[in-house]
């Protein structure tokens, strides 16, 4: 099959509660999904589990509902599609139904899912010149087939859609819209096929709920959060009391010299995408406006904004406040309010988050911090890529000892002013 080697197609899949039950017990399935470019949450079970972990879930996206939107776009852009899966003419009938709904849909072909020779089917798909391949074998079989064969496919995108073909071919009836909207389609499916689906929906869902609740009640994570919050509150409270007289002096000095509000307020993005107002001492002259092109070239790297010590907007007092991170002290108030932590990834701007990849968004799983690994490792001397790597490393490995180590190392880092902007 070497003649098919080329740029690999993008792989898209979905996971629901049943998939995660299988994922938990199967290293092979887990490794297969790890090779997908995009894995989307499907079902009320995942939405509930994400909320239980303190993550704000987005809309429920499943192959059966989302694929028609892809097919509609394919019809508009003249992208050819191929359906692979189902019994007999199921995929062919499902494709015919979509062709009726979207007359301009470019149908490359279809093939049932019961075959022994992968090479023959791959040859058939490649000769059809399909650009988007929909695979519906059910999990984890479909993911295994895709991982085994995607390198030999000439398509641009492969999408695993589970039982979508059965629904649109009329073999299986979908639940009424109202039942789907309230998240009880699984109950409707159980009513239709109780004998076949009893183990999946009753036993499987009970197992899913049990291990999610058990994980959410993890004593180690609970202790980590309680201890971390206690340290944040105690240190922030003491710091603000000690700083109070200096704050009054600095506040008056900034007000007299700058003739503007000494406290700068800016909307930042916190845990799970929650917006909050972050406080700093004013260090820049807002009357100086850079042209957009100049700002992008000089103050944006990889689409992410960064500080530049030659920024003409920085005031004389602001330069020294930034050099020794004094401008950050008002953020102790953000920590007391619970919007930030002492240690964590730096709080991002809205326009930065808009450019995040799915990997970058992992930074938003924890609260942003006043200091972190990148601050004690060179601060603005580091590239944006390196800053992200350090932030993600903290998110995945954080402990109380790591937080205390970072706090201790922050003191000499601030004193030396290395990498300060």
BATOR-722953 format. One line per field, with one value per residue (C-alpha): residue number from 1; residue in three letters; chain; x, y, z. Coordinates in Angstrom, 3 decimals, padded with zeros to 6 digits. Example, Ala and Ser with C-alpha at 12.3 -4.5 7.8 and 13.67 -1.06 7.14 Angstrom:
// BATOR-722953
k	[1,2]
r	[ALA,SER]
c	[A,A]
east	[012.300,013.670]
north	[-004.500,-001.060]
up	[007.800,007.140]
//
This chain:
// BATOR-722953
k	[1,2,3,4,5,6,7,8,9,10,11,12,13,14,15,16,17,18,19,20,21,22,23,24,25,26,27,28,29,30,31,32,33,34,35,36,37,38,39,40,41,42,43,44,45,46,47,48,49,50,51,52,53,54,55,56,57,58,59,60,61,62,63,64,65,66,67,68,69,70,71,72,73,74,75,76,77,78,79,80,81,82,83,84,85,86,87,88,89,90,91,92,93,94,95,96,97,98,99,100,101,102,103,104,105,106,107,108,109,110,111,112,113,114,115,116,117,118,119,120,121,122,123,124,125,126,127,128,129,130,131,132,133,134,135,136,137,138,139,140,141,142,143,144,145,146,147,148,149,150,151,152,153,154,155,156,157,158,159,160,161,162,163,164,165,166,167,168,169,170,171,172,173,174,175,176,177,178,179,180,181,182,183,184,185,186,187,188,189,190,191,192,193,194,195,196,197,198,199,200,201,202,203,204,205,206,207,208,209,210,211,212,213,214,215,216,217,218,219,220,221,222,223,224,225,226,227,228,229,230,231,232,233,234,235,236,237,238,239,240,241,242,243,244,245,246,247,248,249,250,251,252,253,254,255,256,257,258,259,260,261,262,263,264,265,266,267,268,269,270,271,272,273,274,275,276,277,278,279,280,281,282,283,284,285,286,287,288,289,290,291,292,293,294,295,296,297,298,299,300,301,302,303,304,305,306,307,308,309,310,311,312,313,314,315,316,317,318,319,320,321,322,323,324,325,326,327,328,329,330,331,332,333,334,335,336,337,338,339,340,341,342,343,344,345,346,347,348,349,350,351,352,353,354,355,356,357,358,359,360,361,362,363,364,365,366,367,368,369,370,371,372,373,374,375,376,377,378,379,380,381,382,383,384,385,386,387,388,389,390,391,392,393,394,395,396,397,398,399,400,401,402,403,404,405,406,407,408,409,410,411,412,413,414,415,416,417,418,419,420,421]
r	[UNK,UNK,UNK,UNK,UNK,UNK,UNK,UNK,UNK,UNK,UNK,UNK,UNK,UNK,UNK,UNK,UNK,UNK,UNK,UNK,UNK,UNK,UNK,UNK,UNK,UNK,UNK,UNK,UNK,UNK,UNK,UNK,UNK,UNK,UNK,UNK,UNK,UNK,UNK,UNK,UNK,UNK,UNK,UNK,UNK,UNK,UNK,UNK,UNK,UNK,UNK,UNK,UNK,UNK,UNK,UNK,UNK,UNK,UNK,UNK,UNK,UNK,UNK,UNK,UNK,UNK,UNK,UNK,UNK,UNK,UNK,UNK,UNK,UNK,UNK,UNK,UNK,UNK,UNK,UNK,UNK,UNK,UNK,UNK,UNK,UNK,UNK,UNK,UNK,UNK,UNK,UNK,UNK,UNK,UNK,UNK,UNK,UNK,UNK,UNK,UNK,UNK,UNK,UNK,UNK,UNK,UNK,UNK,UNK,UNK,UNK,UNK,UNK,UNK,UNK,UNK,UNK,UNK,UNK,UNK,UNK,UNK,UNK,UNK,UNK,UNK,UNK,UNK,UNK,UNK,UNK,UNK,UNK,UNK,UNK,UNK,UNK,UNK,UNK,UNK,UNK,UNK,UNK,UNK,UNK,UNK,UNK,UNK,UNK,UNK,UNK,UNK,UNK,UNK,UNK,UNK,UNK,UNK,UNK,UNK,UNK,UNK,UNK,UNK,UNK,UNK,UNK,UNK,UNK,UNK,UNK,UNK,UNK,UNK,UNK,UNK,UNK,UNK,UNK,UNK,UNK,UNK,UNK,UNK,UNK,UNK,UNK,UNK,UNK,UNK,UNK,UNK,UNK,UNK,UNK,UNK,UNK,UNK,UNK,UNK,UNK,UNK,UNK,UNK,UNK,UNK,UNK,UNK,UNK,UNK,UNK,UNK,UNK,UNK,UNK,UNK,UNK,UNK,UNK,UNK,UNK,UNK,UNK,UNK,UNK,UNK,UNK,UNK,UNK,UNK,UNK,UNK,UNK,UNK,UNK,UNK,UNK,UNK,UNK,UNK,UNK,UNK,UNK,UNK,UNK,UNK,UNK,UNK,UNK,UNK,UNK,UNK,UNK,UNK,UNK,UNK,UNK,UNK,UNK,UNK,UNK,UNK,UNK,UNK,UNK,UNK,UNK,UNK,UNK,UNK,UNK,UNK,UNK,UNK,UNK,UNK,UNK,UNK,UNK,UNK,UNK,UNK,UNK,UNK,UNK,UNK,UNK,UNK,UNK,UNK,UNK,UNK,UNK,UNK,UNK,UNK,UNK,UNK,UNK,UNK,UNK,UNK,UNK,UNK,UNK,UNK,UNK,UNK,UNK,UNK,UNK,UNK,UNK,UNK,UNK,UNK,UNK,UNK,UNK,UNK,UNK,UNK,UNK,UNK,UNK,UNK,UNK,UNK,UNK,UNK,UNK,UNK,UNK,UNK,UNK,UNK,UNK,UNK,UNK,UNK,UNK,UNK,UNK,UNK,UNK,UNK,UNK,UNK,UNK,UNK,UNK,UNK,UNK,UNK,UNK,UNK,UNK,UNK,UNK,UNK,UNK,UNK,UNK,UNK,UNK,UNK,UNK,UNK,UNK,UNK,UNK,UNK,UNK,UNK,UNK,UNK,UNK,UNK,UNK,UNK,UNK,UNK,UNK,UNK,UNK,UNK,UNK,UNK,UNK,UNK,UNK,UNK,UNK,UNK,UNK,UNK,UNK,UNK,UNK,UNK,UNK,UNK,UNK,UNK,UNK,UNK,UNK,UNK,UNK,UNK,UNK,UNK,UNK,UNK,UNK,UNK,UNK,UNK,UNK,UNK,UNK]
c	[A,A,A,A,A,A,A,A,A,A,A,A,A,A,A,A,A,A,A,A,A,A,A,A,A,A,A,A,A,A,A,A,A,A,A,A,A,A,A,A,A,A,A,A,A,A,A,A,A,A,A,A,A,A,A,A,A,A,A,A,A,A,A,A,A,A,A,A,A,A,A,A,A,A,A,A,A,A,A,A,A,A,A,A,A,A,A,A,A,A,A,A,A,A,A,A,A,A,A,A,A,A,A,A,A,A,A,A,A,A,A,A,A,A,A,A,A,A,A,A,A,A,A,A,A,A,A,A,A,A,A,A,A,A,A,A,A,A,A,A,A,A,A,A,A,A,A,A,A,A,A,A,A,A,A,A,A,A,A,A,A,A,A,A,A,A,A,A,A,A,A,A,A,A,A,A,A,A,A,A,A,A,A,A,A,A,A,A,A,A,A,A,A,A,A,A,A,A,A,A,A,A,A,A,A,A,A,A,A,A,A,A,A,A,A,A,A,A,A,A,A,A,A,A,A,A,A,A,A,A,A,A,A,A,A,A,A,A,A,A,A,A,A,A,A,A,A,A,A,A,A,A,A,A,A,A,A,A,A,A,A,A,A,A,A,A,A,A,A,A,A,A,A,A,A,A,A,A,A,A,A,A,A,A,A,A,A,A,A,A,A,A,A,A,A,A,A,A,A,A,A,A,A,A,A,A,A,A,A,A,A,A,A,A,A,A,A,A,A,A,A,A,A,A,A,A,A,A,A,A,A,A,A,A,A,A,A,A,A,A,A,A,A,A,A,A,A,A,A,A,A,A,A,A,A,A,A,A,A,A,A,A,A,A,A,A,A,A,A,A,A,A,A,A,A,A,A,A,A,A,A,A,A,A,A,A,A,A,A,A,A,A,A,A,A,A,A,A,A,A,A,A,A,A,A,A,A,A,A,A,A,A,A,A,A,A,A,A,A,A,A]
east	[000.000,003.027,001.470,-001.000,001.596,001.061,000.039,-002.136,-005.827,-007.217,-009.033,-012.185,-014.003,-016.568,-016.701,-019.736,-020.147,-019.998,-016.800,-015.174,-016.132,-014.311,-011.475,-010.916,-010.306,-008.520,-005.020,-005.324,-008.492,-006.885,-003.792,-005.953,-007.952,-004.730,-003.855,-007.027,-006.718,-010.064,-012.241,-015.629,-017.875,-021.145,-024.060,-025.425,-023.129,-019.981,-021.601,-022.407,-018.916,-017.227,-019.361,-018.454,-014.786,-015.423,-015.151,-017.801,-018.848,-019.871,-022.693,-023.342,-021.823,-022.475,-021.892,-025.578,-026.440,-023.186,-022.516,-025.487,-023.921,-020.671,-022.574,-024.380,-021.027,-019.647,-022.547,-021.812,-018.062,-018.404,-016.433,-016.991,-018.095,-017.985,-019.986,-018.352,-020.245,-023.575,-025.222,-026.160,-027.376,-027.640,-024.826,-026.066,-029.610,-028.365,-026.293,-029.289,-031.354,-028.724,-028.562,-032.289,-031.795,-028.683,-029.096,-025.660,-023.915,-021.007,-021.441,-018.237,-019.694,-020.555,-019.673,-021.066,-019.052,-018.790,-015.661,-012.456,-010.092,-009.115,-006.980,-009.885,-012.079,-009.282,-008.672,-012.381,-012.442,-009.292,-010.519,-013.740,-011.590,-013.582,-012.401,-014.375,-014.815,-017.504,-016.830,-019.630,-018.591,-019.259,-016.604,-013.903,-013.902,-014.162,-011.285,-009.112,-009.818,-009.101,-005.790,-004.732,-005.529,-005.621,-002.072,-003.193,-006.298,-006.210,-009.059,-008.547,-010.727,-011.936,-014.884,-016.050,-019.830,-020.873,-024.475,-025.353,-026.056,-028.674,-030.537,-030.646,-031.332,-034.440,-033.251,-033.305,-035.780,-034.409,-036.009,-038.336,-036.532,-037.744,-036.362,-033.023,-032.846,-033.283,-030.604,-032.731,-032.240,-030.425,-033.609,-035.602,-033.039,-033.254,-037.043,-036.594,-034.017,-034.005,-032.372,-029.481,-028.859,-029.534,-025.893,-024.696,-027.185,-028.026,-024.852,-022.574,-024.094,-024.013,-020.329,-019.644,-021.347,-019.525,-015.987,-016.613,-017.961,-015.101,-012.576,-014.305,-014.113,-010.421,-009.031,-005.639,-007.138,-009.479,-006.561,-004.508,-007.268,-007.961,-004.266,-003.598,-006.513,-005.459,-001.928,-003.283,-005.587,-003.046,-000.134,-002.315,-003.911,-000.539,001.003,-001.811,-001.600,002.181,001.901,-000.958,001.184,003.397,000.251,-000.997,002.324,002.562,-001.090,-000.624,002.645,001.094,-001.989,000.095,002.593,000.340,-002.914,-004.933,-006.298,-003.241,-005.023,-005.244,-008.139,-008.281,-010.510,-008.580,-009.571,-009.492,-010.311,-012.644,-012.802,-014.409,-013.738,-012.636,-011.203,-007.466,-005.819,-002.365,-000.667,-000.750,002.577,001.665,000.545,-002.799,-002.579,000.130,-001.537,000.443,-000.656,-002.110,000.513,003.381,001.917,001.508,005.073,006.736,004.508,002.908,004.624,002.850,-000.381,000.075,000.772,003.938,005.725,008.466,010.804,011.189,007.431,007.121,003.927,005.759,006.125,009.312,007.782,006.107,009.504,010.708,007.379,007.606,011.298,010.672,007.082,005.620,002.871,001.560,000.956,-002.739,-003.346,-003.179,-006.744,-007.662,-006.197,-008.267,-011.387,-010.643,-010.208,-006.488,-003.934,-000.481,000.910,-000.490,-000.359,-000.314,-003.812,-004.515,-006.264,-009.425,-007.673,-004.956,-007.437,-009.164,-005.901,-005.386,-005.215,-006.942,-003.637,-003.211,-006.683,-005.458,-003.978,-007.526,-008.145,-006.674,-006.866,-004.240,-001.483,000.644,003.768,004.576,007.208,007.856,008.283,011.109,012.674,013.441,010.098,009.922,013.302,011.494,009.667,005.882,006.197,008.432,006.098,003.184,005.199,006.032,002.430,001.085,003.712,002.490,-001.161,-000.345,002.062,001.033,001.448,001.683,005.466,005.745,003.704,005.903,009.071,007.864,006.904,010.347,012.165,010.014,011.731,015.249,013.727,011.965,015.029,017.333,014.742,015.866,013.572,011.419,009.611]
north	[000.000,002.300,004.070,005.697,007.256,011.040,013.762,012.035,012.968,014.742,012.363,013.383,011.261,011.401,009.916,009.308,007.645,004.170,005.069,006.295,003.082,001.176,003.708,003.186,-000.524,-000.498,000.888,000.100,002.182,005.021,004.991,004.943,007.995,009.800,009.769,011.679,015.383,016.224,014.251,015.808,015.144,013.350,013.000,014.261,011.881,013.713,017.088,016.006,014.546,017.763,019.845,017.482,018.225,021.972,022.359,024.342,022.125,023.546,022.344,018.626,017.594,014.138,012.605,012.100,015.783,017.431,015.430,016.923,020.351,019.032,017.576,020.881,022.669,019.956,020.565,024.299,023.821,020.853,018.496,014.842,012.446,008.690,006.631,003.441,001.202,-000.388,-003.551,-004.125,-000.882,001.075,003.526,003.840,004.622,007.142,008.856,008.927,010.654,013.339,013.745,014.538,017.129,018.624,018.190,019.698,017.145,015.543,011.807,009.851,006.515,004.162,000.684,-001.588,-002.271,-006.052,-006.874,-008.849,-007.217,-003.736,-003.131,-003.651,-001.221,001.346,001.066,001.620,004.712,006.202,005.645,007.479,010.597,011.239,014.151,013.372,009.806,008.995,005.708,004.061,000.734,001.610,002.157,001.008,-000.963,002.120,003.905,000.797,000.501,004.201,004.086,000.944,002.379,006.193,006.437,004.624,006.752,009.644,011.523,014.818,014.108,010.939,011.242,008.391,008.599,005.401,004.465,007.558,005.574,003.432,006.542,008.310,005.155,004.614,001.385,002.969,005.662,008.714,010.108,013.122,016.477,017.439,014.214,014.805,018.386,017.384,014.679,011.532,010.043,007.134,006.271,006.290,003.982,001.655,001.572,000.556,-002.200,-003.129,-006.543,-005.332,-002.022,-002.981,-003.584,-000.430,002.039,000.617,-001.175,001.061,004.345,003.219,002.342,005.689,007.629,005.661,006.201,009.862,010.599,008.619,010.652,013.935,013.039,012.182,013.016,014.001,016.571,017.835,018.347,020.004,022.509,023.251,023.664,025.747,028.065,028.432,029.407,031.861,033.599,033.804,035.116,037.557,038.952,039.478,040.963,043.503,044.595,045.074,046.874,049.206,052.244,051.909,051.624,055.002,056.671,055.035,055.733,059.460,059.572,057.934,060.133,063.330,062.395,060.524,062.439,059.282,056.403,054.718,051.341,049.748,047.330,044.829,041.885,038.609,034.975,032.683,029.076,027.414,030.611,032.706,036.430,038.622,042.094,041.964,044.809,046.356,049.662,051.860,051.635,052.772,056.020,055.273,058.485,056.917,054.718,052.306,051.508,048.006,046.727,048.082,046.563,043.166,043.052,044.265,042.981,039.784,036.397,033.356,035.329,035.801,039.204,039.628,042.424,044.501,046.631,049.146,049.787,053.616,053.550,052.545,055.523,056.334,055.231,052.320,051.041,050.622,049.220,046.557,045.879,044.708,043.447,046.045,046.693,043.171,043.665,044.694,041.171,039.936,041.286,039.049,036.119,036.976,037.136,033.652,034.785,034.016,031.948,032.844,030.193,029.307,030.110,033.809,035.314,035.568,038.241,037.483,037.995,035.554,032.830,033.185,032.026,029.076,025.554,022.709,021.993,025.634,025.596,023.125,026.189,027.198,024.093,025.891,029.440,031.855,032.879,035.856,033.755,030.414,028.208,030.564,033.577,031.864,030.472,033.691,035.487,037.537,036.221,032.982,032.434,032.187,028.498,027.851,029.812,027.635,024.455,025.485,026.496,023.181,021.279,023.028,022.205,018.501,018.157,020.745,019.891,021.906,021.379,022.642,025.739,026.454,025.936,028.388,030.958,030.734,030.984,033.967,036.156,036.031,036.139,039.423,040.816,040.078,041.523,038.967,038.998,041.776,044.002]
up	[000.000,-000.237,-003.216,-000.826,001.492,001.644,004.021,006.593,006.858,009.914,012.272,014.160,016.730,019.504,022.993,025.195,028.587,027.054,025.199,028.418,030.193,027.442,027.453,031.179,030.707,027.333,026.810,023.105,022.689,024.661,022.437,019.312,020.395,021.280,017.569,016.648,015.897,017.506,019.951,020.781,023.818,023.121,025.524,028.811,030.721,029.631,030.284,033.844,034.374,033.186,035.550,038.383,037.719,037.796,034.016,032.181,029.254,025.913,023.710,023.355,020.016,018.609,015.208,014.467,014.968,013.904,010.724,008.825,009.385,007.917,004.961,004.423,004.307,001.999,-000.412,-000.402,-000.969,-003.369,-001.119,-002.024,000.735,001.283,003.824,005.173,007.595,008.430,007.159,003.529,001.956,005.227,004.397,000.822,001.993,004.565,001.885,-000.470,002.219,002.662,-001.113,-001.085,001.650,000.027,-003.764,-004.446,-002.235,-004.109,-003.377,-003.942,-002.843,000.003,001.266,003.959,007.095,006.837,004.870,005.348,002.857,004.021,000.931,-001.472,000.441,000.714,-003.049,-003.636,-001.386,-002.937,-006.502,-005.594,-004.899,-001.732,000.401,003.574,004.824,007.409,009.245,011.228,012.761,016.397,019.072,019.565,016.279,014.061,015.827,015.529,011.791,011.226,013.132,011.253,007.827,007.782,006.382,003.238,002.616,000.136,001.857,003.711,006.740,008.471,010.863,013.119,013.514,015.322,014.560,012.516,009.345,011.128,012.281,008.929,006.946,009.103,010.717,014.186,015.206,016.998,020.118,019.718,019.745,023.234,024.728,023.001,024.239,027.900,027.554,027.786,024.329,025.964,027.865,024.626,023.025,026.038,025.622,021.968,022.540,026.253,025.840,023.694,025.472,029.104,029.945,028.170,029.642,033.064,034.143,032.079,033.245,036.880,036.485,034.786,037.583,040.270,039.023,038.144,041.616,043.163,041.192,042.043,045.726,045.475,048.922,047.503,045.136,047.854,050.249,047.512,046.784,050.476,051.362,048.271,049.004,052.652,051.644,049.065,051.554,054.422,052.328,050.358,053.504,055.216,052.067,051.627,055.287,055.086,051.752,052.814,053.853,050.758,048.637,049.916,049.068,045.622,044.873,045.563,043.593,040.539,040.737,040.918,038.186,035.784,036.303,035.873,037.944,039.551,039.455,036.026,035.496,032.682,031.754,031.867,031.297,034.319,035.105,032.591,030.553,033.301,032.826,035.730,036.351,037.109,039.041,038.490,039.104,036.012,034.178,030.665,029.038,027.426,025.371,023.211,020.601,018.425,014.917,014.719,012.283,014.383,017.554,015.932,014.606,017.793,020.604,019.276,018.913,017.416,017.642,021.412,022.964,025.031,026.888,025.286,027.425,024.581,024.463,024.198,026.252,029.462,031.813,033.751,037.060,035.296,034.125,037.720,038.901,036.199,036.754,040.313,039.694,042.076,039.509,040.196,043.941,043.581,042.256,045.850,045.959,043.010,044.961,048.059,045.908,044.557,040.947,040.928,042.845,044.062,041.698,038.291,034.575,033.729,033.254,029.530,027.486,025.503,022.173,023.211,024.177,020.800,019.191,021.557,020.183,022.042,023.817,024.866,026.402,029.015,030.768,031.608,033.745,036.767,038.082,036.765,039.161,040.147,039.634,038.055,036.485,033.586,035.906,037.807,034.621,032.798,032.533,029.317,028.136,027.279,023.995,024.000,023.125,026.139,028.434,027.311,027.861,031.427,032.163,030.836,032.817,035.974,035.229,034.866,037.831,040.439,044.107,047.336,047.407,043.819,044.723,047.766,045.717,043.067,045.729,047.354,044.003,043.006,045.647,044.107,040.606,041.430,043.246,040.296,037.867,035.299,032.291,033.760,031.264]
//
